[in-house]
Amino acid sequence: MNYLSNILFVIVLVIGIFMFAKNMGKLIRNVKLGRNVDRSDNSSERWKTVLWVALGQSKMTKKPLAGLLHIIVYAGFIIINVELLEIIIDGVFGTHRVFLEPLGSLYPFLINAFEILAFLVIVSVVIFWLRRNILKLTRFHKPEMKGWAFNDANNILYIETLLMSAFLIMNATDWNLQQLGAEHYHATGQFAISQFISPLLSGMSEISLIVLERGMWWFHIVGILFFMNYLYWSKHLHILFAFPNTYYSKLTPRGELDNLEAVTTEVKMMMDPDADPYAVPEGDEEEPGKLGASDVLDLNWVQLMNAYTCTECGRCTNVCPANETGKLLSPRNIMMKTRDRLEEVGKIVDEKGKFEDDGKSLLNDYITPEELWACTTCNACTDACPVLIDPISIIMDLRRYLVLEQSAAPTELNMMMTNIENNGAPWQYSPSDRLNWKDEE
């Protein structure tokens, strides 16, 4: 019977890992659909950013309570799952608490630390649930947070609570079985948190306790495999993507915009009195590329990774002056819509082997010009993001397409650009009249 259990465990484990790898392969493929951009510079500074922001959670602590609770959940979930190694070995080889003997007195210390963390995770998750569902913090109830977006956040809280509870109940039944002298249940000493659960199970028979302990053991490992694969559809992809996203984040000042090479070349030619106005710039023999972006394939791969990394926490939208004054723009929604469009493009690639125009685009079908022009480019959103996502870069690329490809800028902006072209300044004054103010009394 134990032999069959081991085989079943290996099958479940292999299926879970295979599905996870397959889903991650799709996500990486989708990110690579974006344009190439070189972010290989200054590796030491990039690793420092990863350690400080992704691993150290430095930006989360700007909101002390939420930051502390998030660190508890993050650290607890990661550290507790170190015991997955023991579960996997036990499941494959049919052992029970295989690390107990080699670790000796260190083993109960580790399990007790895991239990305390598990309890703190449950407490933190309950507080998160109350903030989201009872206190109803505004940033969790914006228009874009309806339906799946809202339910997904709650689903994660439920899953984390169930996984931590299963871990504690498993230990509580294990302790009771140790007291009964059940076979294979070696003495570990009493556990820090599950000792308070053990008395509730004291009336159960040995067989019932074994069934419950094994049930919680299976629930814990299958639950973790389920959680791994659930990430594909969840905002909690940031658990994985936060590290590469912070590594490849922008190191230059937030407000610094990159120049379009094609436009730069044109300006240089215009400024050169010896340049041939009809000459084709070197390297431009092919048809010129699109200026700006109208769809996800026009964005670079870092921007697409940003979309998958978005935690939907709403800190960006919460500090956005345009959103706060009732305008349509929500930086969080920009990232969510970019991810939704990228997923749609990915499905077309899955079906047809390559992307074929489906008559839709990120601009207009997902993100409207009204949203784009509401942005003040103040960079408050990029400053607030705990994982260094840059919504401004997507907004600016879509704006560039509207202006440079479609001449679809707002009237006020067109007037300003016309004045600059004709008068060399944003104002509607002739250059010869600029110094008239000095003659006024």
C-alpha positions as CSV (number, residue, x, y, z in Angstrom):
1,M,0.0,0.0,0.0
2,N,2.8,2.4,0.9
3,Y,4.5,1.5,-2.4
4,L,1.3,2.6,-4.3
5,S,1.2,5.8,-2.3
6,N,4.8,6.6,-3.3
7,I,4.0,6.0,-7.0
8,L,0.9,8.2,-6.7
9,F,2.9,11.0,-5.0
10,V,5.6,10.9,-7.8
11,I,2.8,11.1,-10.5
12,V,1.2,14.1,-8.8
13,L,4.5,15.8,-8.3
14,V,5.6,15.3,-11.9
15,I,2.3,16.5,-13.3
16,G,2.3,19.6,-11.0
17,I,5.9,20.5,-12.0
18,F,5.3,19.8,-15.7
19,M,2.2,22.0,-15.8
20,F,4.1,24.8,-13.9
21,A,7.0,24.6,-16.3
22,K,4.7,24.7,-19.3
23,N,2.9,27.7,-18.0
24,M,6.1,29.6,-17.2
25,G,7.3,28.7,-20.7
26,K,4.2,30.5,-22.2
27,L,4.8,33.5,-20.0
28,I,8.4,33.8,-21.0
29,R,7.5,33.3,-24.7
30,N,4.9,36.1,-24.4
31,V,7.5,38.5,-22.8
32,K,9.9,37.8,-25.6
33,L,7.3,38.9,-28.1
34,G,8.3,42.5,-27.2
35,R,11.0,44.5,-28.9
36,N,14.6,44.1,-27.8
37,V,16.1,46.5,-25.3
38,D,19.5,46.3,-23.7
39,R,19.4,46.3,-19.9
40,S,22.7,44.4,-19.3
41,D,24.6,47.5,-18.0
42,N,25.8,48.1,-14.4
43,S,25.1,44.5,-13.1
44,S,26.4,45.4,-9.6
45,E,23.8,48.2,-9.2
46,R,21.1,45.9,-10.6
47,W,21.9,43.1,-8.1
48,K,21.9,45.7,-5.4
49,T,18.4,46.7,-6.5
50,V,17.2,43.1,-6.4
51,L,18.5,42.6,-2.9
52,W,17.1,45.9,-1.6
53,V,13.8,46.1,-3.3
54,A,12.7,42.5,-4.3
55,L,14.3,40.5,-1.4
56,G,14.5,43.2,1.2
57,Q,11.0,44.6,0.5
58,S,12.3,48.1,1.1
59,K,9.5,50.0,-0.8
60,M,6.7,48.1,1.0
61,T,7.7,49.6,4.3
62,K,6.7,53.1,3.2
63,K,3.3,52.0,4.5
64,P,4.6,50.5,7.8
65,L,1.6,48.3,8.8
66,A,0.9,46.9,5.3
67,G,4.7,46.5,4.8
68,L,5.2,44.6,8.0
69,L,2.3,42.3,7.3
70,H,3.5,41.7,3.7
71,I,7.0,40.8,4.9
72,I,5.5,38.3,7.4
73,V,3.5,36.7,4.7
74,Y,6.3,36.8,2.2
75,A,9.0,35.5,4.5
76,G,6.7,33.0,6.2
77,F,5.5,31.5,3.0
78,I,9.0,31.2,1.6
79,I,10.7,29.9,4.7
80,I,7.9,27.5,5.7
81,N,8.1,25.9,2.3
82,V,11.7,24.9,3.0
83,E,10.0,21.9,4.6
84,L,8.8,21.0,1.1
85,L,12.1,19.3,0.6
86,E,11.4,17.0,3.4
87,I,7.9,16.3,2.2
88,I,9.1,15.5,-1.3
89,I,11.8,13.1,0.1
90,D,9.2,11.5,2.4
91,G,6.7,11.2,-0.4
92,V,9.1,9.6,-2.9
93,F,10.8,7.2,-0.5
94,G,8.0,6.5,2.0
95,T,9.9,7.9,5.0
96,H,8.4,10.1,7.7
97,R,10.2,13.3,8.9
98,V,13.5,12.1,7.2
99,F,15.4,15.1,8.5
100,L,14.6,14.4,12.2
101,E,17.6,12.1,12.8
102,P,20.3,14.0,10.9
103,L,19.3,17.4,12.3
104,G,18.8,16.1,15.9
105,S,17.8,18.9,18.4
106,L,17.9,21.5,15.5
107,Y,14.9,19.8,13.9
108,P,12.2,20.7,16.5
109,F,13.7,24.2,16.7
110,L,13.1,24.6,12.9
111,I,9.6,23.2,13.0
112,N,8.7,25.5,15.9
113,A,10.1,28.5,14.0
114,F,8.0,27.4,11.0
115,E,4.9,27.0,13.1
116,I,5.3,30.5,14.6
117,L,5.7,31.9,11.1
118,A,2.7,29.9,9.9
119,F,0.6,31.4,12.7
120,L,1.8,34.9,12.0
121,V,1.0,34.4,8.3
122,I,-2.6,33.4,9.2
123,V,-3.0,36.5,11.4
124,S,-1.6,38.7,8.7
125,V,-3.8,37.2,6.0
126,V,-6.9,37.8,8.2
127,I,-5.9,41.4,8.6
128,F,-5.4,41.7,4.9
129,W,-8.9,40.2,4.3
130,L,-10.5,42.6,6.8
131,R,-8.8,45.6,5.1
132,R,-10.0,44.5,1.7
133,N,-13.5,43.3,2.5
134,I,-14.7,45.0,5.7
135,L,-12.8,48.3,5.9
136,K,-12.9,48.4,2.1
137,L,-9.8,50.5,1.5
138,T,-10.5,52.7,-1.6
139,R,-7.6,51.5,-3.7
140,F,-9.0,47.9,-3.5
141,H,-12.4,49.0,-4.9
142,K,-11.5,51.1,-7.9
143,P,-13.5,50.4,-11.1
144,E,-10.8,48.1,-12.6
145,M,-10.9,45.9,-9.4
146,K,-14.3,44.3,-10.2
147,G,-14.9,40.6,-10.9
148,W,-11.8,38.4,-11.3
149,A,-9.3,41.0,-10.1
150,F,-11.1,41.4,-6.8
151,N,-11.9,37.7,-6.4
152,D,-8.3,36.6,-7.3
153,A,-6.9,38.7,-4.4
154,N,-9.3,37.0,-1.9
155,N,-8.6,33.5,-3.4
156,I,-4.9,34.0,-2.6
157,L,-5.8,34.9,1.0
158,Y,-8.0,31.8,1.3
159,I,-5.3,29.5,-0.2
160,E,-2.6,30.8,2.1
161,T,-4.8,30.4,5.1
162,L,-5.7,26.8,4.2
163,L,-2.1,25.8,3.5
164,M,-0.8,27.2,6.8
165,S,-3.7,25.6,8.7
166,A,-3.0,22.3,7.0
167,F,0.6,22.5,8.1
168,L,-0.4,23.2,11.8
169,I,-3.1,20.5,11.9
170,M,-0.7,18.0,10.4
171,N,1.8,18.7,13.2
172,A,-0.9,18.6,15.8
173,T,-2.1,15.1,14.8
174,D,1.5,14.0,14.4
175,W,2.2,15.0,18.0
176,N,-0.9,13.0,19.2
177,L,0.2,10.0,17.3
178,Q,3.6,10.2,18.9
179,Q,1.9,10.1,22.3
180,L,0.0,7.0,21.3
181,G,3.3,5.3,20.1
182,A,2.0,4.9,16.5
183,E,4.5,3.2,14.2
184,H,6.7,5.6,12.1
185,Y,5.7,8.6,14.2
186,H,9.0,9.4,15.9
187,A,9.3,11.6,19.0
188,T,10.0,15.3,18.1
189,G,9.0,17.1,21.2
190,Q,6.0,19.4,21.5
191,F,5.4,22.0,18.9
192,A,5.0,25.8,19.6
193,I,1.6,26.4,18.0
194,S,0.1,23.0,17.1
195,Q,0.2,22.0,20.8
196,F,-2.9,24.2,21.3
197,I,-4.7,22.3,18.5
198,S,-3.7,18.8,19.8
199,P,-6.2,18.7,22.8
200,L,-9.0,19.2,20.3
201,L,-8.0,15.9,18.7
202,S,-7.4,13.9,21.8
203,G,-10.6,11.9,21.6
204,M,-9.8,10.5,18.1
205,S,-8.7,7.0,17.6
206,E,-5.2,6.1,16.2
207,I,-6.6,5.2,12.8
208,S,-8.6,8.4,12.6
209,L,-5.6,10.5,13.6
210,I,-3.4,8.8,10.9
211,V,-6.1,9.4,8.3
212,L,-6.3,13.1,9.3
213,E,-2.5,13.5,9.5
214,R,-2.0,11.9,6.0
215,G,-5.0,13.9,4.7
216,M,-3.4,17.2,5.8
217,W,0.0,16.1,4.5
218,W,-1.5,15.4,1.1
219,F,-3.6,18.6,1.2
220,H,-0.5,20.6,2.0
221,I,1.7,19.3,-0.9
222,V,-1.1,19.2,-3.5
223,G,-2.2,22.7,-2.3
224,I,1.3,24.0,-3.0
225,L,1.4,22.4,-6.4
226,F,-2.1,23.9,-7.2
227,F,-0.9,27.3,-5.9
228,M,2.2,27.2,-8.2
229,N,0.0,26.6,-11.2
230,Y,-2.7,29.1,-10.1
231,L,0.0,31.8,-10.3
232,Y,-0.3,31.7,-14.2
233,W,-3.8,33.3,-13.9
234,S,-3.1,35.4,-10.8
235,K,-1.7,38.8,-9.9
236,H,0.6,36.9,-7.6
237,L,2.9,36.2,-10.5
238,H,5.0,39.0,-8.8
239,I,6.2,36.3,-6.4
240,L,8.3,35.0,-9.4
241,F,8.6,38.1,-11.6
242,A,9.6,40.6,-9.0
243,F,13.2,39.5,-9.0
244,P,13.9,39.8,-12.8
245,N,11.7,42.8,-12.9
246,T,13.7,44.7,-10.4
247,Y,17.0,43.5,-11.9
248,Y,16.0,44.9,-15.4
249,S,14.4,48.0,-14.0
250,K,15.3,51.5,-15.2
251,L,18.5,52.8,-13.5
252,T,18.3,56.3,-15.0
253,P,16.2,59.1,-13.3
254,R,12.5,58.3,-13.5
255,G,11.6,61.4,-15.4
256,E,14.2,60.8,-18.1
257,L,12.7,59.7,-21.4
258,D,14.5,57.7,-24.1
259,N,14.8,59.2,-27.6
260,L,13.4,57.6,-30.7
261,E,16.4,56.9,-32.9
262,A,14.5,57.6,-36.1
263,V,13.5,61.1,-34.9
264,T,16.9,61.8,-33.5
265,T,18.4,61.0,-36.9
266,E,16.0,63.3,-38.7
267,V,16.7,66.2,-36.3
268,K,20.4,65.8,-36.7
269,M,20.0,65.9,-40.5
270,M,17.9,69.0,-40.3
271,M,20.5,70.7,-38.1
272,D,23.4,69.8,-40.4
273,P,23.7,72.5,-43.1
274,D,25.8,70.1,-45.3
275,A,23.3,67.2,-45.2
276,D,21.6,66.1,-48.3
277,P,17.8,66.4,-47.5
278,Y,17.0,63.6,-49.9
279,A,19.7,61.2,-48.7
280,V,18.6,58.0,-47.0
281,P,20.2,57.7,-43.5
282,E,22.6,54.9,-43.1
283,G,20.9,51.7,-42.0
284,D,17.5,53.1,-43.0
285,E,17.4,51.3,-46.4
286,E,14.5,49.2,-45.1
287,E,11.0,50.5,-44.5
288,P,11.0,52.6,-41.4
289,G,9.5,51.1,-38.3
290,K,6.5,52.3,-36.3
291,L,7.1,55.5,-34.3
292,G,5.8,54.8,-30.8
293,A,3.5,51.9,-30.0
294,S,-0.1,50.9,-30.8
295,D,0.0,47.3,-29.7
296,V,1.9,45.1,-27.3
297,L,4.3,43.9,-30.0
298,D,5.5,47.4,-30.3
299,L,6.5,47.6,-26.6
300,N,9.8,46.3,-25.4
301,W,10.1,43.0,-23.4
302,V,10.8,44.9,-20.1
303,Q,7.5,46.7,-20.5
304,L,5.7,43.4,-21.1
305,M,7.4,41.8,-18.1
306,N,6.2,44.9,-16.1
307,A,2.7,44.0,-17.0
308,Y,3.0,40.4,-15.7
309,T,4.8,41.6,-12.6
310,C,2.0,44.1,-11.6
311,T,0.7,43.2,-8.1
312,E,-2.5,45.1,-8.6
313,C,-1.9,46.7,-5.1
314,G,-3.1,50.0,-6.4
315,R,-0.4,52.1,-4.8
316,C,0.3,53.7,-8.2
317,T,-3.4,54.6,-8.8
318,N,-3.7,55.8,-5.2
319,V,-1.1,58.6,-5.7
320,C,-2.0,59.4,-9.3
321,P,-3.2,63.1,-9.4
322,A,-5.2,62.5,-12.5
323,N,-7.1,59.6,-10.9
324,E,-7.5,61.5,-7.7
325,T,-9.2,64.4,-9.6
326,G,-11.7,62.0,-11.2
327,K,-10.0,61.5,-14.6
328,L,-10.2,58.1,-16.4
329,L,-6.5,57.3,-16.0
330,S,-5.5,54.5,-13.6
331,P,-1.8,53.4,-13.9
332,R,-2.7,50.1,-12.4
333,N,-5.4,49.6,-15.1
334,I,-2.8,50.5,-17.8
335,M,-0.7,47.6,-16.6
336,M,-3.7,45.2,-16.3
337,K,-4.9,46.0,-19.8
338,T,-1.5,45.6,-21.2
339,R,-1.3,42.1,-19.6
340,D,-4.8,41.2,-20.9
341,R,-3.9,42.2,-24.4
342,L,-0.6,40.3,-24.2
343,E,-2.5,37.2,-23.1
344,E,-4.8,37.6,-26.0
345,V,-1.9,37.9,-28.4
346,G,-0.3,34.8,-26.8
347,K,-3.4,32.7,-27.4
348,I,-3.3,33.6,-31.1
349,V,0.4,32.5,-31.2
350,D,-0.6,29.3,-29.5
351,E,-3.3,28.6,-32.0
352,K,-1.6,29.7,-35.2
353,G,2.1,29.4,-34.4
354,K,2.7,33.1,-34.9
355,F,0.7,36.3,-34.4
356,E,-1.8,37.2,-37.0
357,D,-3.7,40.5,-37.0
358,D,-7.0,40.0,-35.2
359,G,-8.3,43.5,-35.9
360,K,-7.6,44.7,-32.3
361,S,-4.8,46.7,-30.7
362,L,-3.8,47.8,-27.2
363,L,-4.5,51.4,-28.2
364,N,-8.2,52.2,-28.5
365,D,-9.5,48.6,-27.9
366,Y,-7.9,48.4,-24.4
367,I,-6.5,51.8,-23.5
368,T,-8.2,55.0,-24.7
369,P,-6.5,58.2,-25.8
370,E,-8.5,59.9,-23.0
371,E,-6.6,57.8,-20.4
372,L,-3.2,58.6,-22.0
373,W,-3.7,62.3,-22.2
374,A,-4.9,62.5,-18.6
375,C,-1.4,61.5,-17.5
376,T,0.7,64.4,-16.2
377,T,4.0,62.4,-16.3
378,C,4.7,63.3,-12.7
379,N,6.1,59.8,-12.1
380,A,4.3,59.4,-8.8
381,C,3.1,56.0,-9.9
382,T,6.6,54.7,-10.7
383,D,7.9,56.1,-7.4
384,A,5.1,54.3,-5.4
385,C,5.4,50.9,-7.1
386,P,6.9,48.3,-4.7
387,V,8.5,46.3,-7.6
388,L,9.7,49.2,-9.8
389,I,7.1,48.9,-12.6
390,D,7.1,51.9,-15.0
391,P,3.6,52.6,-16.4
392,I,4.8,56.0,-17.7
393,S,6.9,54.3,-20.4
394,I,3.9,52.5,-21.9
395,I,1.8,55.7,-21.7
396,M,4.5,57.7,-23.5
397,D,5.0,55.1,-26.2
398,L,1.3,55.0,-27.0
399,R,1.2,58.9,-27.0
400,R,4.1,59.0,-29.4
401,Y,2.2,56.8,-31.8
402,L,-0.8,59.1,-31.6
403,V,1.3,62.2,-32.3
404,L,3.9,60.9,-34.7
405,E,1.9,58.4,-36.7
406,Q,-1.7,59.6,-36.4
407,S,-1.3,63.4,-35.7
408,A,-3.9,62.8,-33.1
409,A,-2.7,65.1,-30.3
410,P,-5.2,67.2,-28.3
411,T,-5.9,70.7,-29.7
412,E,-3.9,72.5,-27.0
413,L,-0.8,70.4,-27.7
414,N,-1.1,70.9,-31.5
415,M,-1.3,74.6,-30.9
416,M,1.8,74.5,-28.7
417,M,3.8,72.5,-31.3
418,T,2.6,74.8,-34.1
419,N,3.8,77.8,-32.1
420,I,7.2,76.1,-31.5
421,E,7.5,75.4,-35.2
422,N,6.5,78.9,-36.3
423,N,7.7,81.1,-33.4
424,G,10.4,79.0,-31.7
425,A,8.4,79.1,-28.4
426,P,5.2,77.7,-27.1
427,W,3.5,81.1,-27.1
428,Q,1.7,82.8,-29.9
429,Y,4.1,85.7,-30.2
430,S,6.4,86.5,-33.1
431,P,10.1,86.2,-32.2
432,S,10.5,89.9,-33.0
433,D,8.0,90.8,-30.2
434,R,9.6,88.8,-27.4
435,L,11.4,91.8,-25.8
436,N,8.5,94.2,-26.0
437,W,7.8,93.7,-22.3
438,K,10.9,95.7,-21.4
439,D,9.4,98.8,-23.0
440,E,6.2,98.6,-21.0
441,E,5.8,101.0,-18.1
